[in-house]
């Protein structure tokens, strides 16, 4: 990483509230003081979501649903067996 990239000010915009012209104007004013890099909140947050979290949630919810359906199946079996 170069020193310019390390000394840049990252401005993170949320999608929607600012028009492109407004973001350009804000960046231009601040760029007179320090180099500016533009980022967008929604894009950056999705990029930082680790893949292992998705797999972990899938594993947990899979285990819960498996237990639920096994219990439901055994309850139905026991109910039919007793009748």
N, CA, C and O atoms as a DFTB+ gen file, in Angstrom:
332 C
 N C O
     1  1       0.843      -1.169       0.000
     2  2       0.000       0.000       0.000
     3  2       0.892       1.237       0.000
     4  3       1.826       1.321       0.797
     5  1       0.625       2.172      -0.859
     6  2       1.427       3.387      -0.909
     7  2       1.001       4.341       0.202
     8  3      -0.059       4.187       0.809
     9  1       1.849       5.320       0.445
    10  2       1.544       6.256       1.527
    11  2       0.303       7.091       1.207
    12  3      -0.414       7.501       2.120
    13  1       0.041       7.346      -0.077
    14  2      -1.156       8.106      -0.438
    15  2      -2.410       7.305      -0.084
    16  3      -3.385       7.869       0.412
    17  1      -2.389       5.991      -0.337
    18  2      -3.545       5.171       0.002
    19  2      -3.733       5.086       1.507
    20  3      -4.864       5.049       1.992
    21  1      -2.631       5.056       2.249
    22  2      -2.729       4.981       3.703
    23  2      -3.237       6.285       4.282
    24  3      -3.897       6.284       5.322
    25  1      -2.944       7.391       3.633
    26  2      -3.340       8.696       4.147
    27  2      -4.624       9.219       3.510
    28  3      -4.953      10.397       3.650
    29  1      -5.336       8.366       2.824
    30  2      -6.591       8.787       2.200
    31  2      -7.716       8.777       3.225
    32  3      -7.720       7.996       4.177
    33  1      -8.651       9.658       2.999
    34  2      -9.851       9.697       3.817
    35  2     -10.936       8.942       3.074
    36  3     -11.301       9.313       1.958
    37  1     -11.446       7.900       3.677
    38  2     -12.523       7.131       3.061
    39  2     -13.845       7.738       3.496
    40  3     -14.136       7.837       4.688
    41  1     -14.633       8.139       2.523
    42  2     -15.970       8.659       2.802
    43  2     -16.953       7.578       2.374
    44  3     -17.000       7.190       1.206
    45  1     -17.730       7.103       3.325
    46  2     -18.686       6.041       3.050
    47  2     -20.084       6.643       2.988
    48  3     -20.582       7.214       3.958
    49  1     -20.696       6.499       1.828
    50  2     -22.035       7.025       1.605
    51  2     -23.046       5.896       1.706
    52  3     -22.768       4.758       1.329
    53  1     -24.209       6.223       2.214
    54  2     -25.319       5.285       2.183
    55  2     -26.033       5.463       0.848
    56  3     -26.144       6.580       0.343
    57  1     -26.507       4.378       0.288
    58  2     -27.172       4.462      -1.011
    59  2     -28.519       5.157      -0.845
    60  3     -29.341       4.739      -0.029
    61  1     -28.743       6.213      -1.613
    62  2     -30.045       6.868      -1.599
    63  2     -30.063       8.322      -1.178
    64  3     -30.582       9.151      -1.926
    65  1     -29.514       8.684      -0.001
    66  2     -29.709      10.069       0.459
    67  2     -29.001      11.128      -0.393
    68  3     -29.477      12.262      -0.466
    69  1     -27.882      10.791      -1.035
    70  2     -27.125      11.773      -1.801
    71  2     -27.217      11.488      -3.289
    72  3     -27.206      10.335      -3.720
    73  1     -27.309      12.558      -4.064
    74  2     -27.221      12.430      -5.513
    75  2     -25.745      12.377      -5.890
    76  3     -24.883      12.758      -5.098
    77  1     -25.458      11.906      -7.094
    78  2     -24.071      11.794      -7.540
    79  2     -23.379      13.153      -7.537
    80  3     -22.209      13.256      -7.168
    81  1     -24.094      14.187      -7.944
    82  2     -23.514      15.534      -7.973
    83  2     -23.144      16.004      -6.571
    84  3     -22.106      16.637      -6.377
    85  1     -23.994      15.693      -5.595
    86  2     -23.714      16.087      -4.207
    87  2     -22.493      15.353      -3.671
    88  3     -21.653      15.947      -2.995
    89  1     -22.395      14.053      -3.975
    90  2     -21.222      13.297      -3.522
    91  2     -19.950      13.827      -4.172
    92  3     -18.908      13.924      -3.524
    93  1     -20.040      14.173      -5.469
    94  2     -18.878      14.732      -6.165
    95  2     -18.445      16.041      -5.521
    96  3     -17.250      16.287      -5.357
    97  1     -19.397      16.874      -5.160
    98  2     -19.084      18.164      -4.546
    99  2     -18.432      17.989      -3.170
   100  3     -17.462      18.674      -2.845
   101  1     -18.972      17.068      -2.369
   102  2     -18.392      16.805      -1.049
   103  2     -16.970      16.279      -1.200
   104  3     -16.057      16.741      -0.516
   105  1     -16.786      15.318      -2.093
   106  2     -15.451      14.758      -2.320
   107  2     -14.470      15.821      -2.807
   108  3     -13.317      15.852      -2.376
   109  1     -14.928      16.684      -3.699
   110  2     -14.063      17.723      -4.261
   111  2     -13.595      18.700      -3.177
   112  3     -12.428      19.092      -3.158
   113  1     -14.488      19.086      -2.292
   114  2     -14.139      20.034      -1.226
   115  2     -13.130      19.415      -0.269
   116  3     -12.140      20.051       0.093
   117  1     -13.382      18.174       0.141
   118  2     -12.488      17.523       1.103
   119  2     -11.167      17.138       0.454
   120  3     -10.139      17.094       1.129
   121  1     -11.178      16.857      -0.854
   122  2      -9.959      16.465      -1.558
   123  2      -8.937      17.598      -1.611
   124  3      -7.760      17.359      -1.883
   125  1      -9.375      18.823      -1.355
   126  2      -8.435      19.948      -1.298
   127  2      -7.546      19.853      -0.063
   128  3      -6.463      20.436      -0.027
   129  1      -8.008      19.112       0.954
   130  2      -7.270      18.968       2.207
   131  2      -6.506      17.643       2.244
   132  3      -5.320      17.609       2.572
   133  1      -7.188      16.575       1.910
   134  2      -6.602      15.234       1.992
   135  2      -7.180      14.392       0.846
   136  3      -8.325      14.603       0.445
   137  1      -6.397      13.435       0.314
   138  2      -6.952      12.578      -0.747
   139  2      -8.188      11.819      -0.253
   140  3      -8.254      11.383       0.897
   141  1      -9.149      11.676      -1.143
   142  2     -10.437      11.086      -0.773
   143  2     -10.698       9.841      -1.618
   144  3     -10.412       9.805      -2.814
   145  1     -11.247       8.831      -0.961
   146  2     -11.731       7.637      -1.659
   147  2     -13.183       7.443      -1.269
   148  3     -13.543       7.540      -0.096
   149  1     -14.014       7.167      -2.263
   150  2     -15.459       7.015      -2.037
   151  2     -15.807       5.537      -1.897
   152  3     -15.339       4.694      -2.662
   153  1     -16.641       5.248      -0.901
   154  2     -17.176       3.900      -0.714
   155  2     -18.664       4.015      -0.468
   156  3     -19.180       5.081      -0.132
   157  1     -19.348       2.888      -0.643
   158  2     -20.785       2.859      -0.387
   159  2     -21.068       1.847       0.707
   160  3     -20.532       0.739       0.688
   161  1     -21.899       2.220       1.651
   162  2     -22.158       1.408       2.845
   163  2     -22.663       0.018       2.514
   164  3     -22.118      -0.966       3.015
   165  1     -23.685      -0.089       1.686
   166  2     -24.275      -1.396       1.429
   167  2     -23.312      -2.314       0.695
   168  3     -23.257      -3.504       1.004
   169  1     -22.559      -1.809      -0.257
   170  2     -21.618      -2.646      -1.003
   171  2     -20.495      -3.122      -0.099
   172  3     -20.116      -4.292      -0.149
   173  1     -19.954      -2.231       0.730
   174  2     -18.846      -2.606       1.609
   175  2     -19.281      -3.593       2.673
   176  3     -18.526      -4.504       3.011
   177  1     -20.483      -3.433       3.208
   178  2     -20.911      -4.339       4.262
   179  2     -21.127      -5.746       3.728
   180  3     -20.834      -6.715       4.428
   181  1     -21.629      -5.884       2.511
   182  2     -21.826      -7.211       1.940
   183  2     -20.500      -7.869       1.589
   184  3     -20.377      -9.090       1.687
   185  1     -19.499      -7.081       1.179
   186  2     -18.199      -7.650       0.848
   187  2     -17.514      -8.195       2.096
   188  3     -16.734      -9.144       2.007
   189  1     -17.791      -7.617       3.236
   190  2     -17.102      -8.010       4.453
   191  2     -17.796      -9.145       5.193
   192  3     -17.285      -9.624       6.205
   193  1     -18.949      -9.581       4.706
   194  2     -19.661     -10.684       5.338
   195  2     -18.926     -11.986       5.045
   196  3     -18.877     -12.418       3.893
   197  1     -18.355     -12.615       6.063
   198  2     -17.569     -13.827       5.812
   199  2     -18.442     -14.993       5.367
   200  3     -19.565     -15.178       5.836
   201  1     -17.890     -15.760       4.455
   202  2     -18.627     -16.907       3.924
   203  2     -18.872     -17.955       5.004
   204  3     -19.901     -18.632       4.990
   205  1     -17.938     -18.093       5.938
   206  2     -18.119     -19.115       6.969
   207  2     -19.320     -18.820       7.859
   208  3     -19.874     -19.737       8.465
   209  1     -19.732     -17.558       7.947
   210  2     -20.922     -17.245       8.726
   211  2     -22.171     -17.795       8.062
   212  3     -23.081     -18.275       8.737
   213  1     -22.212     -17.725       6.750
   214  2     -23.349     -18.256       6.010
   215  2     -23.430     -19.768       6.208
   216  3     -24.511     -20.310       6.442
   217  1     -22.279     -20.450       6.114
   218  2     -22.266     -21.896       6.306
   219  2     -22.624     -22.264       7.749
   220  3     -23.323     -23.250       7.982
   221  1     -22.151     -21.483       8.706
   222  2     -22.459     -21.754      10.105
   223  2     -23.959     -21.621      10.366
   224  3     -24.560     -22.476      11.017
   225  1     -24.553     -20.552       9.859
   226  2     -25.994     -20.370      10.042
   227  2     -26.782     -21.486       9.365
   228  3     -27.776     -21.965       9.910
   229  1     -26.342     -21.901       8.182
   230  2     -26.996     -23.009       7.498
   231  2     -26.894     -24.296       8.293
   232  3     -27.855     -25.060       8.372
   233  1     -25.729     -24.538       8.882
   234  2     -25.534     -25.745       9.688
   235  2     -26.419     -25.722      10.933
   236  3     -27.041     -26.728      11.275
   237  1     -26.473     -24.583      11.605
   238  2     -27.279     -24.458      12.826
   239  2     -28.764     -24.620      12.512
   240  3     -29.459     -25.396      13.169
   241  1     -29.247     -23.891      11.513
   242  2     -30.666     -24.002      11.172
   243  2     -31.004     -25.376      10.618
   244  3     -32.113     -25.870      10.823
   245  1     -30.060     -26.001       9.918
   246  2     -30.274     -27.362       9.441
   247  2     -30.424     -28.335      10.590
   248  3     -31.286     -29.213      10.557
   249  1     -29.576     -28.182      11.624
   250  2     -29.671     -29.046      12.801
   251  2     -30.972     -28.856      13.551
   252  3     -31.583     -29.822      14.009
   253  1     -31.390     -27.618      13.673
   254  2     -32.650     -27.332      14.371
   255  2     -33.830     -27.932      13.610
   256  3     -34.694     -28.578      14.203
   257  1     -33.862     -27.716      12.295
   258  2     -34.987     -28.248      11.519
   259  2     -34.962     -29.772      11.478
   260  3     -36.019     -30.403      11.481
   261  1     -33.780     -30.370      11.442
   262  2     -33.688     -31.837      11.463
   263  2     -34.258     -32.387      12.769
   264  3     -35.034     -33.343      12.765
   265  1     -33.865     -31.774      13.884
   266  2     -34.395     -32.206      15.181
   267  2     -35.896     -32.038      15.269
   268  3     -36.591     -32.895      15.814
   269  1     -36.397     -30.940      14.735
   270  2     -37.833     -30.689      14.760
   271  2     -38.587     -31.758      13.974
   272  3     -39.566     -32.321      14.464
   273  1     -38.126     -32.038      12.749
   274  2     -38.835     -33.010      11.917
   275  2     -38.675     -34.439      12.422
   276  3     -39.587     -35.250      12.260
   277  1     -37.529     -34.767      13.033
   278  2     -37.388     -36.096      13.637
   279  2     -38.359     -36.262      14.794
   280  3     -38.994     -37.307      14.937
   281  1     -38.471     -35.233      15.615
   282  2     -39.398     -35.278      16.746
   283  2     -40.845     -35.351      16.259
   284  3     -41.655     -36.093      16.816
   285  1     -41.159     -34.599      15.246
   286  2     -42.504     -34.619      14.675
   287  2     -42.819     -36.006      14.105
   288  3     -43.915     -36.533      14.292
   289  1     -41.851     -36.576      13.416
   290  2     -42.055     -37.907      12.848
   291  2     -42.244     -38.968      13.916
   292  3     -43.098     -39.843      13.775
   293  1     -41.455     -38.902      14.990
   294  2     -41.610     -39.903      16.055
   295  2     -42.936     -39.721      16.793
   296  3     -43.549     -40.700      17.218
   297  1     -43.381     -38.472      16.946
   298  2     -44.683     -38.234      17.577
   299  2     -45.814     -38.802      16.725
   300  3     -46.741     -39.416      17.252
   301  1     -45.742     -38.602      15.428
   302  2     -46.772     -39.143      14.530
   303  2     -46.748     -40.672      14.574
   304  3     -47.799     -41.309      14.638
   305  1     -45.553     -41.256      14.541
   306  2     -45.419     -42.716      14.597
   307  2     -46.009     -43.275      15.894
   308  3     -46.769     -44.243      15.875
   309  1     -45.650     -42.653      17.016
   310  2     -46.175     -43.120      18.320
   311  2     -47.690     -42.958      18.399
   312  3     -48.368     -43.804      18.982
   313  1     -48.224     -41.897      17.829
   314  2     -49.663     -41.659      17.848
   315  2     -50.383     -42.719      17.007
   316  3     -51.424     -43.238      17.411
   317  1     -49.822     -43.034      15.842
   318  2     -50.434     -44.059      14.989
   319  2     -50.296     -45.450      15.597
   320  3     -51.183     -46.288      15.442
   321  1     -49.201     -45.692      16.276
   322  2     -48.946     -46.987      16.899
   323  2     -49.920     -47.236      18.052
   324  3     -50.375     -48.363      18.243
   325  1     -50.239     -46.199      18.814
   326  2     -51.142     -46.341      19.952
   327  2     -52.612     -46.428      19.552
   328  3     -53.437     -46.890      20.341
   329  1     -52.948     -45.999      18.360
   330  2     -54.353     -46.034      17.908
   331  2     -54.665     -47.293      17.229
   332  3     -55.796     -47.492      16.787
